Amino acid sequence: MKNSVEDPHLLLGKEFWGILFFEMNLPSLHEFLQVNKKGIGLKRFGDWVLFPDKIPVEFQKQFLHQLENRYQSSDYPSIYDRKMIENEEKFHLLIQELLQIKYAGSSICPQSLPSVLGLSTDAFMAIFFQFVERGYLTANDVLHQWYPHFKRDREVPY
């Protein structure tokens, strides 16, 4: 990641993906970056992990610096093993699944993502609208591949 001229949003997105799949869980990352000291809760942070362009510029630079130097941090090993409570674990799994959709797009099978399929229709629409808006999915992908899973139980009575 060092000495790259890539967009900070792209760098953060890639780093977040790799860390959450191979190094630590979302609450641990939240703790390591000391986001709670900035008044940012885990849910807002999860939104930032999905969409790094929402992160204020001053935090982007700080996060990139911390992530680039994480192996030299004395806090990193102790935070790495942090145990999650049930709600944190569910949220972590949801963010991981949404990251899979973000980076794999329409090539991913909806049935392999139980946390995403468990979302309410409103939550689904809010998140997937952002995926379409940012170009990670097309509206056609959402309508044909994903929406059928969310219209179940939501038939409108006339």
N, C-alpha and C positions, 0 to 999 in steps of 0.2 A: 504494500500500500504506500510506502514511503516514496517520495520524489515523483509522484504521479501528477499529471496535469488534468486528470479526470474531474468531472463535476463533483463537488462535495456530496451532493445528494446520492449520486451513484456509488461513490465510495462508501458512504455510510450504509446504504442499502445492502451492498455486498458484504460488508463487515458484519452487520446485524444478522444477515442470513447465516453466514458461516459460524458465527459465535453461537447462535441459538440452536443450530443443528449439531455442532461438533464440540462446543466448549462449555457452555453454561446455560442455565435457564433464564427466562425473562425476568423474574424477580431478582436474581443474582446480578444480571446486567444492569437493572434499574438501580440496585444498591451500589454496584461498582462505579457507575457514572455519577453517583450521588445526586440523582435526579430528584429524589424526595426532598433534599435540602433546598431545592429551587421551587418547591411547592407543586411539583408535578407528580400526580399519582400514577399508579401502574397502568390504568386504562388509557390515560392520555399518552403515556410513554409507549404503550402498545400501538397506538395510532401513529405515533412518530416512527416507530420501527417499520410499520407497513408503508408509510408515506413520509420519508425523510425530508421532503420538500416543505413539510409543515413545521419543521424544527427551526426556531429562530436562528439567524445567522451566527450570533455570538455563541450559541450552544453547539452549533455544528462544528465550529473550529475547535472548541474545547473537547467535544466527544471524539473527534478524529485524533486529536493529540493523545487523549487518554487511551484510546484503543490501539494506536500505534505503539504506545509504550507500556501496554498492559503486562507484558511478561517481566518487566523490571519493577512493577509495583509490588510492594510488600503485602498489600491487601488482596491482590488477585487470587493467590492460592486458597485463602480462607473463605472468600466469597464464592469461589468456584464450586464448592461442595454444599452450598446452602440448600436445605430441604424446603420444599414448598408445602403450603397447606392446600387443602382440596380446591378451593376457589382459584388460587394462584396456578395450580396445575392445570385446571380446565382452561384458564385464560391463556396460559403458555401454549397448550396444545392447539387452541384456536388460532393464535397468532402464527404458529408454525404451519398450520394448514393453509392459512391465508397467504403466507409467504410462498408456499408451493404453488398456489394458483397464480400469484403475481408473476413468478418467474417461469412457470411451466405453461401458463396460459390454457389454451383449449386442449392441450395434449393430456391433461390430467383427468382421471376418472372421478366424477363426483362421489361415487359410492365409497371411494377410499378415504373420504374426508368426513368422518362422522361429526366432528365438532362444528364444521361449517354447515352441514345438513341439519344440525340441531338449532341453528339460528332462527329467530322469528323472521317472518317475511319482511317486516319493516327494517330490521337490522341487515338482513340480506340485501335489500334494495339499496340501503344507504352505503354499504361497503362496496357492492358491485358497481354502483354508479360511479364511485371514485376510481375503481379499476378501469372502467370504460373511459372516463374523463381523462385519465392519465395515459391511456393507450395500452394498458396491460391486457385488456380483453376488448373484443368488439361487442357492440350491442347484440349482434347476431349470435355470438357465443353465449351470451347471458340468456337470451330468449330461448335458444334451442337446447343448450347443454345444461343450464343451471335452473332456469325458472320453473320447469316442470316439477322439480323437487320441492319447490316452495309454494306452489299453488295448491298442493294437497291440503286438506283441512281448511282452506281459505275460500271456498266457493261462496260467492256473493248471493245471498237469498234475494229473490225478487218478489 
